[in-house]
């Protein structure tokens, strides 16, 4: 259900842009208004979500402890997997964000003959995830050539490296191939593995199809259908300087690509894609495990009204004495 | 708000990064490339003959693909003559056909290529035209 729904949702998005530009000629709407709106939703939405998360109290440290906790000086502690200092946390977060360390430890279990459960490491998801996210970042960075004039040096370096093999003209980017391959893998994984398929929802398939469609339209535009890149840059520079222009002669495929990207931007804050911000705010990762070393007082502890024995005796001393009970203070 | 400072700092860094094009784009941002087609060779031609091998719109989008195909046809298949959609025949050669008219690489090729940050590898094999006072 989720699969078909997502597929058709993305297909309809594509058709909307195609019909809107090709038949109704809403170039300004799809080229200016929608991108502005989508970008605004993206920024405001992310800020809203992050600030909402930030308001959640964190009274206690709840890191996952994947190594020996710091205790006695003669017991060797794991400084990254059970960080005690902020420095350890920074290293742990950096490894998590940059190389998906916890996904690297992904395991699978199988029921073998015996019957016996066996656990084994499985790196495919980690590899495809890494390939997907890094190529996505490279592709995004390459797109900066359309948003800066003059183009920053690192964008040009990245482009040169990406087109290293100089296949064809315009040169084939290696990241384009890896990216589409990784998206395909991540999709097939959801469909083929029964357990994963069972827990996959429309909100899992939709971003995959959307990102896949963005990649496909991008590749079509660059290598096959062709558009006027200079015109596209004029449009983009117009957008970022708030002087929007719609140069003539940009192919419909560009507007489809732009509309799908806008859809992704607008969808971003209200979807699982918020893991981009969420990974930094995971309390099981970003907290140092110093629960035993430092006091973490619970801020909403109820101020308990205590009545100590001294006060009790003070109150009832006479009565206690009269029945012969021992008192501490005469 | 717990660790509010760190979270706000992260948020500010993120927003500054994604909005960087808006506040970093200078005056050059709206400058458009202006490829010149006023070389002596083109001006020599009568007005009616000032036409590239294919239409301007086609060349704008497809010239890189066309040059790539020309290379394959000439170098690998030994075909040297290109018949355009108008039926006119041209020798497939970057230096002798394209650059004969468009001898102003700096004011023609580079104009758009720099704008779009493209660095085609034509000139690793072909000789760049020597331009004087253009």
Interface residues (C-beta under 8 A of the other chain):
Chain A: X42 X43 X46 X47 X50 X51 X54 X55 X56 X57 X58 X144 X145 X146 X147 X148 X149 X150 X151 X155 X156 X159 X160 X166 X168 X169 X170 X171 X226 X227 X228 X229 X230 X233 X234 X237 X238 X240 X241 X243 X249 X251 X277 X280 X281
Chain B: X1 X2 X3 X4 X7 X8 X10 X11 X14 X15 X18 X19 X21 X22 X24 X25 X28 X29 X30 X31 X32 X33 X57 X60 X61 X62 X64 X65 X67 X68 X112 X114 X115 X116 X117 X118 X119 X120 X121
